[in-house]
């Protein structure tokens, strides 16, 4: 039995694709997943399964539109092992996430898109935004005092954004703690 962290892209964001986490847990349990739990209502799921990560991804991506009424059918899942999540945390840029009162720090997880292609849609504002390319992630940090001047939200208008899901640093580290 393997443990996984599943990051679902496209649910409970901006009032769209609203899904009750309780109903999602029940749905996944009915599909045979064990130890199903969720963390906050933004598509963070912990499961155990005998299936491999690719199979877990396929099952969850097929099940959500089938079991829930959605505003959009663009649902993607990224399935990570605890080891993969730990590597993402351990390979963070120096100082990243260490000054939460000064910076908003996010990890942008890439789903079926290369880091190089994803990086091409960013246009960080000097003095406000800093981005770093990681392995299958992009680390993004915004100066909190100037976050309204950040250009991070511009990526949302690009086709590449459909292959990304964003989690703040606190959520990322908490998920590793929970798994």
Buried (B, 14 or more C-beta within 10 A) or exposed (E): EBBBBBBBBBBBBEEEBEBEBEEBBEBBEEBEBEEBEBBBBBBBBBBBBEBEBEEBBBBBBEBBBEBBEBEEEEBBBBBBBBEBBEBBBEEBBEEBBEEEEEBBBBBBBBBEBEBEEBBEBBEBBEEBBBBBBBEBBBBBBBBBEEEEEBBBEBBEEBEBBBBBBBBBBEBBBBBBEBB
